[in-house]
């Protein structure tokens, strides 16, 4: 059994889609949802689906080992970012090497980097007159949106599109392909033994 932890910051539609997708999977399970905003609606979505939640703040995330201990104690194998906007700290990259997955609402390497998320991405795509956009599912490294690409899917940018129009098309791609890509990725991994995980003295 592979245990998945989802990190999210907002509404949580991708998190909900992932939880639903794995709800009847005998080999993989969403074990918990972690949110960095106490009012993030993803918390309500997770509770309705009987998935435990953890809420944390910036100090806890960057200055303590509390989140790391929670993940290791829950035997988490893979971390999935679903609208989580903070840069992942080194202690998680070290403990979960090549096991942290993110989705970006554009075709990387274009329209990525610090500050490029959500509507800002769609506004930039339209402003530059691009004829297509899409999603990129990739591994996380120490930089924003620069990790190894696992999967991309495209959609057209139509004449007269607003950022909301494009966002709707992108969300359809996200909900369709993110859970499946996670499943394919998990099937290539062996379970992450606690003996292989490190607990740094400092985060």
N, C-alpha and C positions, 0 to 999 in steps of 0.2 A: 504494500500500500504506500503510495506517495502522498504526502501531506502538503497542501498548498496554503500559503498565507497571502492574502490580498491586501495591499496597501492602497488606500484611496483618500481623496481630499474633498470630493464633491457629492454630486447627486447619486452616483453609483450604478448607473444603468449597465455599464460594462461588468462591474462586479456581480450584479444580479444575473446577467446572462451567463457568466462563468459558473456561478453557483448552481444555476438551473442545469447547465450542461453536464456538470459532474455529479449531480444529485443521485443518480442511479448507477454511477460507475463503480464497479467492484474493486478497481485497482487504484483509483485516484480520488482524493476528497479535498474539498475546501474546508480547512480546519478552523480558520479564523479570519476575521477582517480587522485591520488596524487602520485607524483614521487619525489625522493630525488636527482635526477641527471637531469640537464637541457638538456642533450643530450641523455637521455634514449629513445629508439625507441618506447616505450609504449606510449609516448606522441603523436607521429604521428598516431599510431593505434587508439588511443582514438579520436583524432580530426577527422579522416576519418569516424568514426562511430558516430560523433556528440555528444560525451560525454565530458563535461567540464573537464578541467585539472587544477591542482594546482601543482606548483613546489616549493619546499622548501629546505632549507639547514639544516645542523646539529644544528646550533645555534637556528634557528626558532623552530625546532622540540623539542629540549631538554630544551631550556632556556626561551621559551615564551609560551603563551596560544593561539597563532594565529591559529594553526591547530585545536585545540579543538573548538575554536569559529566557525571556518568554518564548522566543522562537525555538531555541534549543530544547527547552523543557517540553515543548509541544512536538518535538521530532519533525520540524518543518524541513522539507526537502527542497522546495522551490518557492521563491517569492515572486508574486505577480503584481506589477504596478498598474493600477486602473484609474488614471486621472490623478496620480500622486505627483505633486509638483516640486517637492524638495529633492535636492541632490542627495544621493545615497552615500552615507559616510563609509570611510575605508573599512571600519570594523565589520560591516555587513558584506562588503565586497570580498574581504579575506575569508570570512566564515562561509559564504555561499558563492564560491567562484563559479562563474558561468552558469549561475542558477537564479539570476534575477532578470526577469523579462519585463519589457515595457512596450507600450503601443503609442505611436505618434501619429497625429492626424494629417500627415503629409508624406510625400515621397522623399525620404531622406536620401542623400544629404541636404537636399534643398529644404529651406524653411524650418531648420532645426536650430538648436542652441538655446542658451539661457534666455528666458523671457518669451520664447516662442511656444505658446500653448493655446489650446482652445480657439476662440474667435480671432485672436491675434494672427494665428496661422492662416485661417480662411480669408481674413481681410487682406493679408499679404499676397496670397495666391491670386486673388481676384485683382488686386491693385497692379500686379505685375503682368496681368493679361495671359496667364497660363491657360492652356486648353485642357489640361488634366490635373487631377490631384489624386489623393488616395490615402492609404494607411501603410505604415511601416511597423512591423513587429520585430523587436531587436533585443539583444542582450545588453545589460547595463555595464558600463565601466565607470571610470572616475570622471568622465566628461558628460555633459548633457548631449544626448542623442547621437553618440558616436560609436556605440558598441556594435558588435557583429549583427548584421541583418539576417533574420530568420525567414521573413516572408514579407512580400509587398502585394497590394492589390490596388488597382486603379479605378477611377471613375471620371467621367467628363466634367469639365467646368463649362456650363452652358451660357450662352449670351444672355445677359440680363440677370444672372445669378446674384443673389445677395449672400453675405456670409452665412445667414441662417439657412438659405437654400442648400448651399454647399455642405454645411454642417450636417444637415439631415441625411444627405447622401453618404457622407463619411460615417455617420453613426450606423447606418445599415451595414456598411462593410465591416466595421468594428465588431458588431454583434454577431455577424455571420462567421468571421474568420478568426477572431481572437481565441475563443474557446478551443476551436479545432487545432489551431497552431500550437497552443499550450499542450494539448493532448499528444500531438505528434512529437513535440519536444520531450515530454515526459516518457514516452515509450522508448526513447533512445538512452535514457538515464538509468543507472542503477540507484537504488535508495541511498540517500546520504546518511551514513552511519554517524551516530553521535561521537564515535571514536575519531572520526575524520574532522570533526568540527573543533574549532579553537574558541576558547573564551578569553579574549585578551584582558589583561588587567585593567587597561584603559581603553575606552572606545576611540 
